[in-house]
Amino acid sequence: MPRINLSRRSQPALGDMRHLVWIATTVERPDPDGPSSLVDRPGVFRTHARIVNMRPDIILNYQSVFGLQNTPTIEITIRNPPDVKIDLNHWVYRPAPPTQIWYKVRNVEDLGNVGRFLVLGCSIDEVNDARSDPATQQSPPRWDAPEPPLSQVIDRI
């Protein structure tokens, strides 16, 4: 079995993978009432992850500000799923009460190029925190949480 080169990043220990996250995708469908499109973020699969902050977060109301919305500020490491390809159009949802966070995937790296762990460079898209003071911090106007896929994935061997 190939070894992971640990000179740049470390392989996560089992205890580091303690955050439960949803990996979600973007689905656009036409709006029946007009020329616009509806965007949904259905959940693809749920997994455990290691979440490490690379930079401090600057959040105003419920979104990232000052150009950080396109810069990866969070590093999320997950096991490499053999049947799902994770791209830049995917999302990571972290339902850790009292805060729920949507992360946008900005880059994807195979840790050590051996196909065991994926490192997702993410930035914060939206934050829903129950502890926010409504007088100083607005809540998101609409909050969506991912739902499990409508159809079960059938394994074909």
LINKAJO-V437653 format. One record per pair of residues at least 12 apart in sequence whose C-alpha atoms are under 10 Angstrom apart, sorted by the first residue. I is the first residue (numbers start at 0). J is the second residue. Records with the same first field share a line. If there is no record, write none. Layout:
I: J / J
//
This chain:
0: 113
1: 111 / 112 / 113 / 114 / 115
2: 111 / 112 / 113
3: 110 / 111 / 112 / 113 / 114 / 115 / 116
4: 110 / 111 / 112 / 113
5: 110 / 111
6: 111
7: 110 / 111
8: 110 / 111 / 118
9: 110 / 111
10: 76 / 110 / 111 / 115 / 116
11: 48 / 49 / 76 / 77 / 78 / 116
12: 49
13: 47 / 48 / 49
14: 48 / 49
15: 47 / 48 / 49 / 50 / 51 / 76
16: 46 / 47 / 48 / 49 / 50 / 75 / 76 / 77 / 78
17: 46 / 47 / 48 / 49 / 50
18: 46 / 47 / 48 / 49 / 50 / 75 / 77 / 93 / 94 / 95
19: 45 / 46 / 47 / 48 / 49 / 50 / 92 / 93 / 94 / 95
20: 42 / 44 / 45 / 46 / 47 / 48 / 49 / 50 / 75 / 77 / 91 / 92 / 93 / 94 / 95 / 100 / 101
21: 41 / 42 / 43 / 44 / 45 / 46 / 47 / 48 / 90 / 91 / 92 / 93 / 94 / 101 / 144 / 145 / 146 / 147
22: 40 / 41 / 42 / 43 / 44 / 45 / 46 / 77 / 85 / 89 / 90 / 91 / 92 / 93 / 102 / 104 / 145
23: 39 / 40 / 41 / 42 / 43 / 44 / 45 / 85 / 88 / 89 / 90 / 91 / 92 / 101 / 102 / 103 / 144 / 145 / 146 / 147 / 148
24: 39 / 40 / 41 / 42 / 43 / 44 / 85 / 86 / 87 / 88 / 89 / 90 / 91 / 145
25: 38 / 39 / 40 / 41 / 42 / 88 / 89 / 90
26: 38 / 39 / 40 / 41 / 88 / 89
27: 39 / 40
39: 143 / 144 / 145
40: 89 / 90 / 91 / 92 / 143 / 144 / 145 / 146
41: 90 / 143 / 144 / 145 / 146 / 147 / 148 / 149
42: 89 / 90 / 91 / 92 / 144 / 145 / 146 / 147 / 148 / 149
43: 83 / 89 / 90 / 145 / 146 / 147 / 148 / 149 / 152
44: 80 / 83 / 145 / 146 / 147 / 148
45: 91 / 92 / 147
46: 77 / 78 / 80
47: 75 / 76 / 77 / 78
48: 74 / 75 / 76 / 77 / 78 / 93 / 116 / 117 / 118
49: 74 / 75 / 76 / 77 / 78 / 118
50: 73 / 74 / 75 / 76 / 77 / 93 / 118 / 119 / 121
51: 72 / 73 / 74 / 75 / 76 / 120
52: 71 / 72 / 73 / 74 / 75 / 121 / 122
53: 71 / 72 / 73 / 74 / 120 / 121
54: 67 / 70 / 71 / 72 / 73 / 74
55: 67 / 72 / 73
56: 68 / 72 / 73 / 122 / 123
57: 123
58: 123 / 124 / 125 / 126 / 136
59: 126 / 135 / 136 / 137
60: 125 / 126 / 127 / 128 / 131 / 132 / 133 / 135 / 136 / 137 / 138 / 139
61: 100 / 123 / 124 / 125 / 126 / 127 / 128 / 131 / 136 / 137 / 138 / 139 / 140
62: 100 / 101 / 123 / 124 / 125 / 126 / 127 / 137 / 138 / 139
63: 122 / 123 / 124 / 125 / 126
64: 123 / 124
67: 122 / 123 / 124
68: 102 / 103 / 105 / 121 / 122 / 123 / 124 / 125
69: 103 / 104 / 105 / 121 / 122 / 123 / 124
70: 103 / 105 / 106 / 120 / 121 / 122 / 123
71: 102 / 103 / 104 / 105 / 106 / 119 / 120 / 121 / 122 / 123
72: 102 / 105 / 120 / 121 / 122 / 123
73: 102 / 103 / 104 / 105 / 119 / 120 / 121 / 122 / 123
74: 104 / 106 / 107 / 118 / 119 / 120 / 121 / 122
75: 91 / 102 / 104 / 107 / 117 / 118 / 119 / 120 / 121
76: 107 / 108 / 109 / 110 / 116 / 117 / 118 / 119 / 120
77: 110 / 115 / 116 / 117 / 118 / 119
78: 109 / 110 / 114 / 115 / 116 / 117 / 118
79: 109 / 110 / 113 / 114 / 115 / 116 / 117 / 118
80: 114 / 115 / 116 / 117
81: 114 / 115
82: 152 / 154
85: 104 / 106 / 107 / 117 / 119
86: 104 / 105 / 106 / 107 / 119
87: 103 / 104 / 105 / 106 / 107 / 119 / 120 / 121
88: 103 / 104 / 105 / 106
89: 102 / 103 / 104 / 105 / 121
90: 102 / 103 / 104 / 105 / 119 / 121 / 122 / 123 / 124 / 145
91: 103 / 104 / 119 / 121 / 122 / 123 / 124 / 145
92: 124 / 125 / 144 / 145
93: 126 / 144
94: 127 / 144 / 145
95: 128
96: 127 / 128 / 129
97: 127 / 128 / 129 / 130
98: 126 / 127 / 128 / 129 / 130 / 131
99: 125 / 126 / 127 / 128 / 129 / 142 / 144
100: 123 / 124 / 125 / 126 / 127 / 128 / 144
101: 121 / 122 / 123 / 124 / 125 / 126 / 127 / 143 / 144 / 145
102: 119 / 120 / 121 / 122 / 123 / 124 / 125 / 126
103: 119 / 120 / 121 / 122 / 123 / 124 / 125
104: 119 / 120 / 121 / 122 / 123 / 124
105: 119 / 120 / 121 / 122
106: 118 / 119 / 120 / 121 / 122
107: 119 / 120 / 121
108: 120
125: 138 / 139 / 142
126: 138 / 139 / 142
127: 139 / 141 / 142
//
